Amino acid sequence: MNFFSAPSRSASMAVFYITVGVLVMIWTCVWYSYVATHEEVADWQKYVSAGLFLSGLSVMVIGLLMGRIGSSAKEADNTIATPTVPVDAHAEVPAVGAVPAVPAPPTAGTVPTNGAVRAPVAYSAHDRS
């Protein structure tokens, strides 16, 4: 287990979402208790309190899911896979410090292999001094 790694951003966001969701639900319950005990409140206030409670609940659930997904992603990032390369016993291993072969220079009348064709340079009478 890696104790020295920094906490992930998803973990802090999950805590934030859970906290906001729970606080919205608590204050919605307080407001609903006032709305339920008083007869002179409008019906829209009851709908708003129910909507706020369900919104707080959904934000809390999003926070719980984000924490779960974030921890799964962090576990996937921290796994170290050992590469498995098939070893061919008959493969020829190049020597350390081997120099690659140098290509032969082009002969007269051939075009360079990189496609660059140089145009001849023309001198004027003023260039010669």
TIMI-2910 file (N, C-alpha, C, CB; in pm, 1 decimal, decimal comma, always signed):
<rs>
+----------+----------+----------+----------+----------+----------+----------+----------+----------+----------+----------+----------+------+
!      n_x !      n_y !      n_z !     ca_x !     ca_y !     ca_z !      c_x !      c_y !      c_z !     cb_x !     cb_y !     cb_z ! resn !
+----------+----------+----------+----------+----------+----------+----------+----------+----------+----------+----------+----------+------+
!    +84,7 !   -117,4 !     +0,0 !     +0,0 !     +0,0 !     +0,0 !    +89,1 !   +123,4 !     +0,0 !    -96,2 !     -0,1 !   +121,8 !  Met !
!    +56,5 !   +220,3 !    -80,5 !   +136,5 !   +340,4 !    -95,1 !    +82,3 !   +449,2 !     -2,7 !   +137,4 !   +388,3 !   -241,9 !  Asn !
!   +152,6 !   +477,2 !   +106,9 !   +106,9 !   +576,3 !   +203,6 !   +152,2 !   +717,0 !   +166,8 !   +156,8 !   +540,8 !   +342,1 !  Phe !
!   +246,2 !   +730,1 !    +77,0 !   +303,2 !   +859,9 !    +46,7 !   +240,3 !   +926,5 !    -75,2 !   +449,9 !   +845,9 !    +25,6 !  Phe !
!   +143,4 !   +863,4 !   -136,9 !    +81,2 !   +924,5 !   -253,6 !    -18,2 !  +1031,3 !   -208,8 !    +11,1 !   +817,6 !   -340,8 !  Ser !
!    -36,0 !  +1130,1 !   -291,8 !   -129,1 !  +1238,3 !   -262,1 !   -272,0 !  +1187,0 !   -279,1 !   -102,9 !  +1361,4 !   -353,9 !  Ala !
!   -366,0 !  +1238,5 !   -198,1 !   -504,3 !  +1193,0 !   -215,1 !   -557,3 !  +1236,1 !   -351,4 !   -594,6 !  +1248,6 !   -102,5 !  Pro !
!   -640,0 !  +1153,3 !   -406,7 !   -690,3 !  +1182,7 !   -540,8 !   -794,2 !  +1293,3 !   -536,1 !   -750,0 !  +1056,9 !   -604,9 !  Ser !
!   -812,8 !  +1357,6 !   -648,7 !   -911,0 !  +1465,5 !   -658,8 !  -1051,7 !  +1410,1 !   -644,4 !   -896,6 !  +1540,0 !   -792,5 !  Arg !
!  -1073,9 !  +1290,4 !   -692,0 !  -1208,0 !  +1232,5 !   -683,1 !  -1247,4 !  +1204,8 !   -538,0 !  -1215,3 !  +1103,4 !   -764,8 !  Ser !
!  -1150,6 !  +1173,2 !   -453,2 !  -1183,0 !  +1149,0 !   -312,3 !  -1227,8 !  +1277,7 !   -244,4 !  -1061,9 !  +1089,6 !   -238,4 !  Ala !
!  -1158,0 !  +1387,4 !   -269,3 !  -1198,5 !  +1513,5 !   -207,1 !  -1331,2 !  +1563,3 !   -263,6 !  -1090,1 !  +1619,7 !   -227,0 !  Ser !
!  -1354,5 !  +1541,5 !   -393,3 !  -1483,3 !  +1580,4 !   -451,8 !  -1596,6 !  +1494,4 !   -396,9 !  -1478,2 !  +1569,1 !   -604,9 !  Met !
!  -1569,7 !  +1367,1 !   -372,0 !  -1672,6 !  +1279,4 !   -316,1 !  -1711,5 !  +1325,3 !   -176,9 !  -1623,9 !  +1134,0 !   -312,3 !  Ala !
!  -1612,3 !  +1361,2 !    -95,8 !  -1642,2 !  +1410,7 !    +39,4 !  -1723,3 !  +1540,3 !    +31,2 !  -1510,8 !  +1434,1 !   +119,7 !  Val !
!  -1687,9 !  +1627,8 !    -62,3 !  -1761,3 !  +1753,2 !    -79,6 !  -1906,8 !  +1726,8 !   -118,0 !  -1693,6 !  +1840,4 !   -186,5 !  Phe !
!  -1929,3 !  +1639,4 !   -215,3 !  -2065,7 !  +1609,2 !   -258,8 !  -2147,3 !  +1545,3 !   -147,0 !  -2063,1 !  +1517,0 !   -380,4 !  Tyr !
!  -2087,2 !  +1453,3 !    -74,6 !  -2159,3 !  +1389,0 !    +35,6 !  -2196,0 !  +1491,5 !   +141,1 !  -2075,0 !  +1276,2 !    +97,9 !  Ile !
!  -2103,3 !  +1580,8 !   +176,4 !  -2128,7 !  +1681,8 !   +278,6 !  -2239,2 !  +1777,4 !   +235,7 !  -2001,3 !  +1759,7 !   +309,1 !  Thr !
!  -2232,2 !  +1825,4 !   +113,4 !  -2335,3 !  +1917,7 !    +64,4 !  -2470,8 !  +1848,3 !    +59,6 !  -2298,3 !  +1971,8 !    -75,4 !  Val !
!  -2474,0 !  +1725,1 !    +11,3 !  -2600,9 !  +1652,0 !     +3,7 !  -2663,9 !  +1629,9 !   +139,5 !  -2580,2 !  +1519,2 !    -63,6 !  Gly !
!  -2582,5 !  +1592,5 !   +237,3 !  -2636,8 !  +1568,1 !   +372,0 !  -2684,2 !  +1699,0 !   +435,3 !  -2530,3 !  +1500,6 !   +462,4 !  Val !
!  -2608,8 !  +1806,3 !   +418,5 !  -2650,6 !  +1934,8 !   +475,3 !  -2780,0 !  +1985,9 !   +412,2 !  -2540,2 !  +2038,3 !   +457,3 !  Leu !
!  -2795,2 !  +1968,5 !   +282,6 !  -2919,8 !  +2008,7 !   +216,8 !  -3035,7 !  +1925,3 !   +270,0 !  -2908,4 !  +1993,7 !    +63,0 !  Val !
!  -3014,7 !  +1795,7 !   +289,4 !  -3121,6 !  +1710,7 !   +342,4 !  -3157,5 !  +1748,4 !   +485,2 !  -3080,6 !  +1564,2 !   +336,5 !  Met !
!  -3059,6 !  +1780,0 !   +568,8 !  -3088,3 !  +1816,8 !   +708,5 !  -3169,4 !  +1945,2 !   +714,4 !  -2957,5 !  +1833,3 !   +788,7 !  Ile !
!  -3126,7 !  +2048,9 !   +642,3 !  -3198,2 !  +2175,8 !   +648,5 !  -3333,3 !  +2168,0 !   +578,2 !  -3114,1 !  +2286,3 !   +586,7 !  Trp !
!  -3348,4 !  +2079,7 !   +482,7 !  -3478,7 !  +2057,4 !   +421,4 !  -3573,6 !  +1991,5 !   +520,2 !  -3465,2 !  +1971,5 !   +295,4 !  Thr !
!  -3523,0 !  +1898,9 !   +599,0 !  -3606,8 !  +1835,0 !   +701,6 !  -3649,0 !  +1936,8 !   +808,3 !  -3530,8 !  +1716,9 !   +767,7 !  Cys !
!  -3558,0 !  +2027,0 !   +845,0 !  -3593,3 !  +2131,2 !   +942,2 !  -3701,9 !  +2221,4 !   +884,5 !  -3468,6 !  +2215,1 !   +981,1 !  Val !
!  -3685,1 !  +2262,0 !   +758,8 !  -3785,4 !  +2348,8 !   +696,9 !  -3918,0 !  +2275,0 !   +680,3 !  -3735,6 !  +2400,0 !   +560,5 !  Trp !
!  -3912,8 !  +2146,1 !   +643,1 !  -4036,3 !  +2069,6 !   +625,7 !  -4109,8 !  +2052,4 !   +758,6 !  -4005,6 !  +1932,4 !   +564,4 !  Tyr !
!  -4035,3 !  +2038,4 !   +867,2 !  -4102,9 !  +2027,9 !   +997,5 !  -4177,6 !  +2156,8 !  +1030,6 !  -4000,9 !  +1996,0 !  +1109,1 !  Ser !
!  -4125,7 !  +2271,7 !   +989,3 !  -4197,8 !  +2396,9 !  +1008,6 !  -4319,5 !  +2402,6 !   +916,9 !  -4105,5 !  +2517,2 !   +982,8 !  Tyr !
!  -4302,2 !  +2363,6 !   +789,2 !  -4411,1 !  +2368,5 !   +692,3 !  -4524,0 !  +2273,5 !   +733,2 !  -4359,4 !  +2332,9 !   +551,6 !  Val !
!  -4489,2 !  +2158,2 !   +786,9 !  -4591,0 !  +2058,1 !   +822,5 !  -4672,4 !  +2099,3 !   +944,4 !  -4525,1 !  +1923,6 !   +848,8 !  Ala !
!  -4614,3 !  +2178,9 !  +1033,3 !  -4685,8 !  +2215,9 !  +1156,4 !  -4767,1 !  +2343,2 !  +1142,1 !  -4588,0 !  +2232,3 !  +1269,5 !  Thr !
!  -4750,0 !  +2417,6 !  +1038,9 !  -4824,6 !  +2542,0 !  +1018,8 !  -4922,5 !  +2525,3 !   +903,1 !  -4728,2 !  +2660,6 !   +991,7 !  His !
!  -5045,5 !  +2567,3 !   +928,0 !  -5151,1 !  +2550,8 !   +828,5 !  -5150,5 !  +2660,9 !   +722,6 !  -5285,3 !  +2547,3 !   +897,0 !  Glu !
!  -5090,5 !  +2776,0 !   +752,6 !  -5101,0 !  +2889,4 !   +661,7 !  -4995,6 !  +2890,3 !   +550,6 !  -5090,9 !  +3015,9 !   +739,7 !  Glu !
!  -4918,7 !  +2785,9 !   +536,0 !  -4817,6 !  +2781,7 !   +429,9 !  -4881,1 !  +2738,4 !   +298,4 !  -4702,2 !  +2686,1 !   +467,9 !  Val !
!  -4822,5 !  +2784,6 !   +188,7 !  -4874,3 !  +2751,2 !    +56,2 !  -4828,7 !  +2610,4 !    +16,7 !  -4827,4 !  +2855,5 !    -49,2 !  Ala !
!  -4901,4 !  +2554,4 !    -77,8 !  -4868,4 !  +2418,7 !   -124,5 !  -4732,9 !  +2414,1 !   -195,5 !  -4977,8 !  +2367,4 !   -218,9 !  Asp !
!  -4695,8 !  +2521,7 !   -263,5 !  -4569,8 !  +2521,9 !   -336,5 !  -4451,3 !  +2505,1 !   -242,7 !  -4555,3 !  +2650,4 !   -416,1 !  Trp !
!  -4465,6 !  +2551,3 !   -118,0 !  -4355,7 !  +2536,7 !    -22,7 !  -4333,1 !  +2389,5 !    +13,6 !  -4384,1 !  +2618,9 !   +104,1 !  Gln !
!  -4440,7 !  +2312,9 !    +16,7 !  -4426,5 !  +2168,9 !    +42,9 !  -4357,0 !  +2099,6 !    -74,7 !  -4565,2 !  +2104,1 !    +68,8 !  Lys !
!  -4391,2 !  +2140,7 !   -197,4 !  -4324,9 !  +2083,3 !   -315,5 !  -4176,5 !  +2120,4 !   -320,2 !  -4394,6 !  +2130,9 !   -444,1 !  Tyr !
!  -4146,4 !  +2244,7 !   -285,6 !  -4007,1 !  +2288,5 !   -287,5 !  -3926,7 !  +2212,5 !   -182,7 !  -3997,3 !  +2440,5 !   -262,9 !  Val !
!  -3984,6 !  +2191,3 !    -64,1 !  -3911,2 !  +2117,3 !    +39,3 !  -3888,9 !  +1971,9 !     -2,5 !  -3987,2 !  +2122,5 !   +173,3 !  Ser !
!  -3987,6 !  +1910,5 !    -65,9 !  -3969,7 !  +1772,7 !   -113,9 !  -3864,8 !  +1768,5 !   -224,9 !  -4104,3 !  +1714,5 !   -165,0 !  Ala !
!  -3867,7 !  +1866,6 !   -314,8 !  -3768,9 !  +1871,7 !   -422,4 !  -3628,0 !  +1893,3 !   -370,0 !  -3804,1 !  +1981,6 !   -520,1 !  Gly !
!  -3612,1 !  +1980,6 !   -270,9 !  -3479,7 !  +2003,0 !   -212,1 !  -3428,6 !  +1878,4 !   -140,1 !  -3484,3 !  +2121,1 !   -114,8 !  Leu !
!  -3517,8 !  +1807,9 !    -72,4 !  -3475,3 !  +1685,6 !     -4,1 !  -3425,5 !  +1582,3 !   -105,5 !  -3591,3 !  +1627,2 !    +79,6 !  Phe !
!  -3500,4 !  +1563,6 !   -213,8 !  -3459,7 !  +1465,8 !   -314,1 !  -3332,7 !  +1511,1 !   -386,7 !  -3573,0 !  +1442,8 !   -414,9 !  Leu !
!  -3316,2 !  +1642,3 !   -405,4 !  -3192,6 !  +1692,6 !   -466,8 !  -3072,8 !  +1665,4 !   -376,3 !  -3204,0 !  +1844,0 !   -495,9 !  Ser !
!  -3089,6 !  +1689,8 !   -246,8 !  -2981,5 !  +1660,2 !   -152,5 !  -2948,0 !  +1511,9 !   -149,7 !  -3019,2 !  +1706,8 !    -12,7 !  Gly !
!  -3052,1 !  +1429,5 !   -156,1 !  -3030,2 !  +1284,6 !   -159,4 !  -2953,8 !  +1243,3 !   -284,9 !  -3164,2 !  +1210,1 !   -152,7 !  Leu !
!  -2990,1 !  +1301,3 !   -399,4 !  -2921,1 !  +1263,8 !   -523,4 !  -2776,1 !  +1313,1 !   -522,9 !  -2995,9 !  +1321,0 !   -645,6 !  Ser !
!  -2748,3 !  +1431,2 !   -467,1 !  -2610,1 !  +1479,7 !   -458,9 !  -2527,9 !  +1388,6 !   -367,3 !  -2606,3 !  +1626,4 !   -407,3 !  Val !
!  -2588,0 !  +1342,6 !   -258,4 !  -2517,2 !  +1251,6 !   -168,9 !  -2486,6 !  +1118,5 !   -238,9 !  -2600,0 !  +1227,2 !    -41,6 !  Met !
!  -2581,6 !  +1067,5 !   -314,3 !  -2559,8 !   +941,4 !   -387,6 !  -2451,0 !   +959,6 !   -493,4 !  -2691,8 !   +893,0 !   -454,3 !  Val !
!  -2451,0 !  +1074,7 !   -560,6 !  -2345,4 !  +1102,1 !   -658,7 !  -2209,8 !  +1102,4 !   -589,6 !  -2370,0 !  +1237,5 !   -730,3 !  Ile !
!  -2202,0 !  +1163,1 !   -471,0 !  -2076,7 !  +1163,7 !   -396,1 !  -2032,2 !  +1023,7 !   -357,3 !  -2090,7 !  +1248,7 !   -272,2 !  Gly !
!  -2126,7 !   +940,7 !   -316,2 !  -2091,4 !   +802,6 !   -280,3 !  -2040,3 !   +726,2 !   -402,1 !  -2212,9 !   +729,7 !   -219,4 !  Leu !
!  -2107,3 !   +744,2 !   -515,8 !  -2063,9 !   +674,6 !   -636,7 !  -1930,3 !   +728,3 !   -687,2 !  -2169,9 !   +687,3 !   -745,9 !  Leu !
!  -1910,1 !   +859,3 !   -674,9 !  -1783,9 !   +918,2 !   -719,6 !  -1667,8 !   +866,1 !   -636,0 !  -1790,2 !  +1071,6 !   -711,9 !  Met !
!  -1687,7 !   +850,4 !   -507,4 !  -1582,9 !   +795,2 !   -422,0 !  -1551,1 !   +651,7 !   -457,5 !  -1623,3 !   +804,0 !   -277,0 !  Gly !
!  -1653,0 !   +574,8 !   -486,6 !  -1633,6 !   +434,3 !   -524,0 !  -1560,4 !   +423,3 !   -658,4 !  -1769,9 !   +361,0 !   -531,2 !  Arg !
!  -1603,6 !   +504,0 !   -755,0 !  -1540,4 !   +501,3 !   -886,6 !  -1397,1 !   +552,9 !   -876,7 !  -1621,3 !   +585,4 !   -988,0 !  Ile !
!  -1376,6 !   +658,7 !   -797,4 !  -1242,1 !   +714,4 !   -782,4 !  -1146,4 !   +618,0 !   -717,1 !  -1247,1 !   +841,0 !   -702,5 !  Gly !
!  -1193,1 !   +544,3 !   -616,4 !  -1104,2 !   +447,6 !   -552,3 !  -1071,6 !   +331,5 !   -645,6 !  -1167,3 !   +395,0 !   -423,6 !  Ser !
!  -1167,5 !   +292,0 !   -727,3 !  -1140,6 !   +186,6 !   -825,1 !  -1040,5 !   +233,3 !   -929,5 !  -1270,3 !   +142,0 !   -893,0 !  Ser !
!  -1053,6 !   +359,2 !   -972,2 !   -960,6 !   +412,1 !  -1071,7 !   -821,4 !   +427,4 !  -1012,2 !  -1010,2 !   +546,9 !  -1125,6 !  Ala !
!   -813,2 !   +465,4 !   -886,1 !   -682,7 !   +480,9 !   -823,0 !   -613,7 !   +345,4 !   -808,4 !   -697,0 !   +548,7 !   -685,7 !  Lys !
!   -689,6 !   +241,9 !   -774,3 !   -632,7 !   +107,6 !   -765,7 !   -580,8 !    +62,8 !   -901,9 !   -737,2 !     +7,8 !   -713,0 !  Glu !
!   -655,5 !    +97,4 !  -1006,6 !   -612,2 !    +58,2 !  -1141,2 !   -486,3 !   +133,7 !  -1182,0 !   -724,4 !    +83,5 !  -1243,5 !  Ala !
!   -473,2 !   +258,6 !  -1138,8 !   -353,7 !   +336,7 !  -1172,4 !   -231,2 !   +288,8 !  -1097,0 !   -377,1 !   +483,5 !  -1143,2 !  Asp !
!   -249,8 !   +236,3 !   -977,4 !   -136,8 !   +198,4 !   -893,6 !    -88,3 !    +56,2 !   -915,2 !   -173,0 !   +215,7 !   -751,4 !  Asn !
!   -159,5 !    -22,5 !   -994,6 !   -113,7 !   -158,8 !  -1017,6 !     +6,3 !   -156,3 !  -1111,1 !   -227,3 !   -246,5 !  -1076,2 !  Thr !
!   +102,3 !   -237,1 !  -1080,6 !   +223,7 !   -244,9 !  -1160,9 !   +222,7 !   -378,2 !  -1232,9 !   +352,4 !   -228,7 !  -1073,0 !  Ile !
!   +217,8 !   -370,4 !  -1361,8 !   +217,1 !   -491,7 !  -1442,3 !   +359,3 !   -520,5 !  -1488,7 !   +120,5 !   -478,1 !  -1563,6 !  Ala !
!   +397,4 !   -643,9 !  -1477,4 !   +529,3 !   -682,3 !  -1527,1 !   +513,9 !   -724,0 !  -1672,5 !   +592,2 !   -797,8 !  -1441,2 !  Thr !
!   +588,2 !   -661,1 !  -1760,9 !   +574,5 !   -695,8 !  -1902,2 !   +629,9 !   -834,9 !  -1928,4 !   +645,9 !   -592,6 !  -1990,6 !  Pro !
!   +559,2 !   -907,2 !  -2006,8 !   +603,9 !  -1041,1 !  -2044,3 !   +640,8 !  -1038,1 !  -2191,4 !   +494,0 !  -1149,1 !  -2015,6 !  Thr !
!   +768,9 !  -1050,5 !  -2218,4 !   +819,9 !  -1050,8 !  -2354,5 !   +864,5 !  -1192,2 !  -2386,3 !   +936,9 !   -948,6 !  -2372,6 !  Val !
!   +811,4 !  -1250,4 !  -2493,0 !   +854,8 !  -1385,6 !  -2526,5 !  +1002,0 !  -1384,1 !  -2568,4 !   +766,6 !  -1445,0 !  -2639,2 !  Pro !
!  +1076,6 !  -1474,1 !  -2514,1 !  +1219,3 !  -1482,5 !  -2543,0 !  +1241,5 !  -1592,0 !  -2645,5 !  +1301,9 !  -1509,5 !  -2414,0 !  Val !
!  +1305,3 !  -1553,8 !  -2755,0 !  +1337,7 !  -1648,9 !  -2859,4 !  +1482,9 !  -1692,5 !  -2837,5 !  +1316,3 !  -1587,0 !  -3002,7 !  Asp !
!  +1503,6 !  -1818,6 !  -2815,5 !  +1637,7 !  -1868,7 !  -2785,2 !  +1731,0 !  -1854,8 !  -2905,2 !  +1630,8 !  -2015,0 !  -2741,1 !  Ala !
!  +1676,5 !  -1851,4 !  -3024,5 !  +1758,6 !  -1845,0 !  -3144,6 !  +1773,8 !  -1702,4 !  -3197,7 !  +1699,2 !  -1933,3 !  -3251,8 !  His !
!  +1719,7 !  -1604,7 !  -3125,4 !  +1727,3 !  -1466,0 !  -3173,0 !  +1869,4 !  -1413,9 !  -3157,8 !  +1628,1 !  -1375,3 !  -3095,6 !  Ala !
!  +1909,2 !  -1334,2 !  -3253,6 !  +2044,0 !  -1279,2 !  -3251,0 !  +2038,6 !  -1143,6 !  -3181,3 !  +2103,1 !  -1266,4 !  -3395,4 !  Glu !
!  +2113,8 !  -1130,7 !  -3075,8 !  +2116,4 !  -1007,7 !  -2998,4 !  +2230,4 !   -921,9 !  -3050,1 !  +2132,0 !  -1036,6 !  -2846,1 !  Val !
!  +2205,1 !   -793,3 !  -3084,5 !  +2312,9 !   -709,6 !  -3135,0 !  +2413,6 !   -679,8 !  -3024,3 !  +2257,0 !   -578,9 !  -3193,2 !  Pro !
!  +2537,6 !   -666,1 !  -3063,3 !  +2643,6 !   -636,5 !  -2967,3 !  +2629,2 !   -493,4 !  -2917,6 !  +2783,1 !   -658,4 !  -3030,5 !  Ala !
!  +2672,1 !   -472,1 !  -2794,5 !  +2666,2 !   -338,7 !  -2736,9 !  +2769,0 !   -252,4 !  -2806,4 !  +2690,2 !   -341,6 !  -2583,6 !  Val !
!  +2729,5 !   -136,4 !  -2848,1 !  +2820,5 !    -44,6 !  -2914,5 !  +2836,0 !    -71,6 !  -3061,9 !  +2953,1 !    -50,1 !  -2849,9 !  Gly !
!  +2750,5 !   -154,6 !  -3121,1 !  +2759,6 !   -183,3 !  -3263,6 !  +2721,7 !    -58,8 !  -3342,4 !  +2668,6 !   -302,6 !  -3302,1 !  Ala !
!  +2797,6 !    -31,1 !  -3446,6 !  +2774,7 !    +86,3 !  -3529,5 !  +2695,1 !    +43,3 !  -3651,8 !  +2909,2 !   +154,1 !  -3570,6 !  Val !
!  +2586,3 !   +115,9 !  -3682,3 !  +2510,4 !    +78,8 !  -3802,1 !  +2591,1 !   +107,4 !  -3927,4 !  +2376,5 !   +154,0 !  -3807,2 !  Pro !
!  +2561,1 !    +35,1 !  -4032,7 !  +2632,9 !    +50,5 !  -4159,4 !  +2604,7 !   +186,8 !  -4219,5 !  +2593,7 !    -60,5 !  -4258,5 !  Ala !
!  +2705,6 !   +246,9 !  -4277,4 !  +2692,5 !   +377,9 !  -4340,8 !  +2658,2 !   +356,5 !  -4486,7 !  +2822,9 !   +462,4 !  -4325,8 !  Val !
!  +2556,3 !   +427,3 !  -4538,2 !  +2521,6 !   +408,6 !  -4679,0 !  +2629,5 !   +466,6 !  -4769,4 !  +2386,3 !   +473,5 !  -4710,1 !  Pro !
!  +2641,4 !   +410,8 !  -4887,0 !  +2742,3 !   +455,0 !  -4984,2 !  +2703,8 !   +591,6 !  -5038,3 !  +2757,1 !   +352,7 !  -5100,4 !  Ala !
!  +2803,0 !   +676,1 !  -5067,2 !  +2770,7 !   +807,9 !  -5123,4 !  +2715,6 !   +793,2 !  -5264,2 !  +2895,1 !   +899,1 !  -5124,2 !  Pro !
!  +2629,2 !   +886,5 !  -5306,0 !  +2571,3 !   +875,0 !  -5439,8 !  +2677,0 !   +898,7 !  -5547,5 !  +2455,5 !   +974,5 !  -5456,7 !  Pro !
!  +2660,5 !   +830,7 !  -5656,7 !  +2753,8 !   +846,2 !  -5769,5 !  +2707,3 !   +960,3 !  -5858,1 !  +2764,9 !   +714,5 !  -5851,9 !  Thr !
!  +2790,2 !   +999,0 !  -5950,0 !  +2758,0 !  +1110,6 !  -6038,7 !  +2636,3 !  +1076,3 !  -6123,3 !  +2878,4 !  +1145,7 !  -6128,8 !  Ala !
!  +2546,0 !  +1170,4 !  -6133,8 !  +2428,0 !  +1151,5 !  -6217,6 !  +2309,9 !  +1090,1 !  -6145,2 !  +2462,8 !  +1066,6 !  -6333,6 !  Gly !
!  +2322,4 !  +1062,1 !  -6016,8 !  +2210,1 !  +1005,4 !  -5942,2 !  +2146,6 !  +1112,7 !  -5855,4 !  +2256,1 !   +886,1 !  -5855,6 !  Thr !
!  +2024,4 !  +1090,5 !  -5819,9 !  +1949,8 !  +1183,7 !  -5735,5 !  +1963,8 !  +1136,3 !  -5590,6 !  +1797,7 !  +1192,4 !  -5779,0 !  Val !
!  +1985,2 !  +1227,7 !  -5495,1 !  +1994,2 !  +1185,6 !  -5355,2 !  +1867,4 !  +1112,9 !  -5310,7 !  +2019,5 !  +1306,6 !  -5265,0 !  Pro !
!  +1883,1 !  +1021,1 !  -5216,9 !  +1770,0 !   +938,6 !  -5174,1 !  +1668,1 !  +1014,9 !  -5091,3 !  +1819,7 !   +821,3 !  -5095,3 !  Thr !
!  +1705,7 !  +1128,3 !  -5033,9 !  +1608,2 !  +1200,9 !  -4953,1 !  +1519,2 !  +1290,2 !  -5037,4 !  +1678,7 !  +1283,8 !  -4848,5 !  Asn !
!  +1538,7 !  +1293,1 !  -5170,0 !  +1451,4 !  +1367,4 !  -5258,0 !  +1492,0 !  +1512,4 !  -5276,4 !  +1313,6 !  +1361,3 !  -5206,7 !  Gly !
!  +1594,3 !  +1558,0 !  -5207,6 !  +1635,5 !  +1697,7 !  -5220,1 !  +1724,3 !  +1712,6 !  -5342,3 !  +1709,3 !  +1746,0 !  -5092,3 !  Ala !
!  +1682,1 !  +1792,5 !  -5437,0 !  +1758,6 !  +1817,9 !  -5557,9 !  +1807,8 !  +1961,0 !  -5549,7 !  +1673,5 !  +1793,1 !  -5687,5 !  Val !
!  +1936,1 !  +1977,2 !  -5561,0 !  +1992,9 !  +2110,7 !  -5552,3 !  +2003,7 !  +2170,3 !  -5691,0 !  +2130,2 !  +2107,9 !  -5483,8 !  Arg !
!  +1958,9 !  +2293,6 !  -5702,8 !  +1967,8 !  +2364,2 !  -5830,9 !  +2108,0 !  +2422,0 !  -5844,4 !  +1859,4 !  +2476,9 !  -5841,7 !  Ala !
!  +2160,2 !  +2427,8 !  -5965,5 !  +2293,0 !  +2487,1 !  -5984,2 !  +2289,6 !  +2636,7 !  -5952,9 !  +2343,2 !  +2463,7 !  -6128,6 !  Pro !
!  +2399,5 !  +2685,0 !  -5900,3 !  +2408,8 !  +2825,3 !  -5861,9 !  +2473,2 !  +2900,6 !  -5977,3 !  +2490,5 !  +2843,7 !  -5729,0 !  Val !
!  +2409,7 !  +3008,3 !  -6018,7 !  +2463,3 !  +3089,7 !  -6128,1 !  +2525,3 !  +3215,8 !  -6069,3 !  +2351,9 !  +3125,7 !  -6232,1 !  Ala !
!  +2645,2 !  +3246,7 !  -6111,9 !  +2712,9 !  +3367,6 !  -6066,2 !  +2701,7 !  +3476,3 !  -6173,5 !  +2862,1 !  +3338,2 !  -6033,0 !  Tyr !
!  +2688,3 !  +3596,4 !  -6128,5 !  +2688,9 !  +3707,5 !  -6224,0 !  +2825,8 !  +3771,2 !  -6226,5 !  +2581,4 !  +3812,3 !  -6188,4 !  Ser !
!  +2846,1 !  +3860,1 !  -6318,9 !  +2975,1 !  +3927,9 !  -6332,6 !  +3002,2 !  +4017,0 !  -6213,3 !  +2979,5 !  +4010,1 !  -6461,2 !  Ala !
!  +2898,5 !  +4062,9 !  -6145,8 !  +2917,0 !  +4152,0 !  -6031,2 !  +2962,7 !  +4076,9 !  -5906,1 !  +2787,8 !  +4226,4 !  -6002,0 !  His !
!  +2935,4 !  +3943,5 !  -5900,2 !  +2976,1 !  +3866,6 !  -5782,1 !  +3125,8 !  +3844,1 !  -5778,0 !  +2904,6 !  +3732,8 !  -5778,9 !  Asp !
!  +3190,0 !  +3842,1 !  -5891,9 !  +3333,5 !  +3816,3 !  -5894,5 !  +3408,8 !  +3947,0 !  -5878,3 !  +3374,7 !  +3745,8 !  -6025,4 !  Arg !
!  +3494,8 !  +3951,0 !  -5786,2 !  +3573,0 !  +4072,9 !  -5770,6 !  +3718,8 !  +4044,3 !  -5763,4 !  +3530,9 !  +4147,8 !  -5649,0 !  Ser !
+----------+----------+----------+----------+----------+----------+----------+----------+----------+----------+----------+----------+------+
</rs>
